[in-house]
């Protein structure tokens, strides 16, 4: 048995060396595969982003015209309401447009009290002597909209601007 032991030990050592080499080779292959997978994922994300940008740019003009039409219908509805006229047809049209917008991932920008340059466009200022009103939205003139979470039309607002101490 002692004659078999050195031969068995060298054979076992050789097998262990081969297993280590195979393990290292597999680890290296996995590392290369991970790098290739990361590169592919990055390339895929870039392509998806480019496609979304092209789609956004291609549809931007039409969507802006549609949301402006929506805002105009809403203005006419408000005038009819002030005059005491029936607004049911306007309401139905606005509701239909809202449903169509939602199907296309177009949503109104939520109303905000604080002026936010990322979603608001200040078209006028209103002076105030109250410092707590400074930078707040005084009036909304036109509702803004997003398309796929990107601003397609900013909300047009009047913003308060603090001009001095409180008046008494």
Secondary structure, DSSP 4 states (H G I P E B T S, - for coil): -HHHHHHHHHHHHHHHHHHHHHHHHHHHHHHHHHHHHHHHHHHHHHHHHHHHHHHHHHHHHHHHHHHHHHHHHHHHHHHHHHTT---HHHHHHHHHHHHHHHHTTEEEPPP-SB--TTTEEEEEEEEES-GGGTTBEEEEEE--EEETTEEEEPEEEEEEEE-SSPP-
